[in-house]
Amino acid sequence: MRLANFKNTTQRFGLLTLVQLLTVLFPVGMYILLINRVSLEQIGQITTWQMIFVMLAGMSNFGFPQNLIPFAEKLKTSSRTTAAYWNKLLQIRSVLILFFFLLLLSFASYLPAIALFSSLLLLARLYNPTSFFYILSQNKTLLWFHFYTKLAALAFVFFFITEHNWYVTNFWIALAEILISIPFLIHKKWAFVCTFSKVKKVMVFVKSQKKLFYLQIVNTLILSATIPFVQLCFGAQIAGVSAVLEKATSLIRGVSGNLFYAILPNFKDANQLGLSKNMRNGLYKITYFTLVLFCVAVGLIVSFEGIITQKFQEIPMMYYLLLVQIIWFPVMLSTPFQIICMKKERWNTVYLFSKIQLAVLVIGLMLLGNLFGVWGIVCAIILPELVNFLLYKNAVKK
């Protein structure tokens, strides 16, 4: 493993970070827009149902893009292979999303209106191509896709959402994603309709990818289950507060994801992956870079103290956000260790660590949330990432 080509890595990371800033700044702008129009409890409901359908859509990925990581370089040079995997993903997504829609219709009479309108997010994620853009290192395309998607969603919410129809917010967000995905897929000449394979072939593929499917489910729960779980256990208002903290942690996880895909092309030979001298040098650079990002994040939060205090009166939001910043270190430093495990296709190890991380998250939310309220929820968000870092670091040393 080599991290010598630091310039190219930095360029990739910079572009992906710009993508991440767009994906965060627009939702933050939307959150500020909503908080001036609807209550914190209603924002909690909007975010909760959004996360529920994002979780279901995430499960429909069936192990993508994890199973593409070991041969990412081949996808970049073979459009035929890329098209075949896109078709396969589209086919699996179609079947699972259809199942979720049928399940939703079966219980439609018991669900609130916001749930039914939010279900359009499933259709939006059916054609969302971002996982392939990441793997193919098509970062400029990814940048423009996110820019137009988030801008369209913000515009729709600005023009169409009021205190009287707040429950259709997720519908407009999903519609924006669909309308932007269509021209990008046309430009890439990727199919809108999948060519269904024989059932036998599909079953063989499903069985071979079963472990990755389970991994996809667990990882989706880790990323998206916090707010629905908080609303279930502690109410919509605390879920609304947690939504702000979740945006902050999403930004940090997003930056670590940028680092993941920025240095992924430098990990080419799985047989030589390990704690080599180059790896240690790379970790020193990542540690230094993480420290800089941590200081910048803390500085930004402190500089916006007046706005934060004004928007969240009687809620110590600034201190919650400052505590969350600790998560920078375990999330960023675990990235190269995760790449090594995935490149070596140690899926049993990755799956085990993800299950441990999810268990720590759920137990932490239940215990710490009940004992310390929002402070406990913040600590419960940080703790699984610390555990995850220690697990991966120890696994690579072996």
Stockholm file with secondary structure:
# STOCKHOLM 1.0

chainA/1-398         MRLANFKNTTQRFGLLTLVQLLTVLFPVGMYILLINRVSLEQIGQITTWQMIFVMLAGMSNFGFPQNLIPFAEKLKTSSRTTAAYWNKLLQIRSVLILFFFLLLLSFASYLPAIALFSSLLLLARLYNPTSFFYILSQNKTLLWFHFYTKLAALAFVFFFITEHNWYVTNFWIALAEILISIPFLIHKKWAFVCTFSKVKKVMVFVKSQKKLFYLQIVNTLILSATIPFVQLCFGAQIAGVSAVLEKATSLIRGVSGNLFYAILPNFKDANQLGLSKNMRNGLYKITYFTLVLFCVAVGLIVSFEGIITQKFQEIPMMYYLLLVQIIWFPVMLSTPFQIICMKKERWNTVYLFSKIQLAVLVIGLMLLGNLFGVWGIVCAIILPELVNFLLYKNAVKK
#=GR chainA/1-398 SS CCCCCHHHHHHHHHHHHHHHHHHHHHHHHHHHHHHTTSCHHHHHHHHHHHHHHHHHHHHTTTTTTGGGGGGHHHHHHCHHHHHHHHHHHHHHHHHHHHHHHHHHHHTGGGSCHHHHHHTHHHHHHHSCCHHHHHHTTCHHHHHHHHHHHHHHHHHHHHHHCCSSSGGGHHHHHHHHHHHHHHHHHHHHTCCSSCCCCCHHHHHHHHHHTHHHHHHHHHHHHHHHSHHHHHHHHHCHHHHHHHHHHHHHHHHHHHHHHHHHHHHGGGCCCGGGCSSCHHHHHHHHHHHHHHHHHHHHHHHHHHHTHHHHHHHTTTSCHHHHHHHHGGGHHHHHHTHHHHHHHHHTTCHHHHHHHHHHHHHHHHHHHHHHHHHHTHHHHHHHHHHHHHHHHHHHHHHHHC
#=GC SS_cons         CCCCCHHHHHHHHHHHHHHHHHHHHHHHHHHHHHHTTSCHHHHHHHHHHHHHHHHHHHHTTTTTTGGGGGGHHHHHHCHHHHHHHHHHHHHHHHHHHHHHHHHHHHTGGGSCHHHHHHTHHHHHHHSCCHHHHHHTTCHHHHHHHHHHHHHHHHHHHHHHCCSSSGGGHHHHHHHHHHHHHHHHHHHHTCCSSCCCCCHHHHHHHHHHTHHHHHHHHHHHHHHHSHHHHHHHHHCHHHHHHHHHHHHHHHHHHHHHHHHHHHHGGGCCCGGGCSSCHHHHHHHHHHHHHHHHHHHHHHHHHHHTHHHHHHHTTTSCHHHHHHHHGGGHHHHHHTHHHHHHHHHTTCHHHHHHHHHHHHHHHHHHHHHHHHHHTHHHHHHHHHHHHHHHHHHHHHHHHC
//
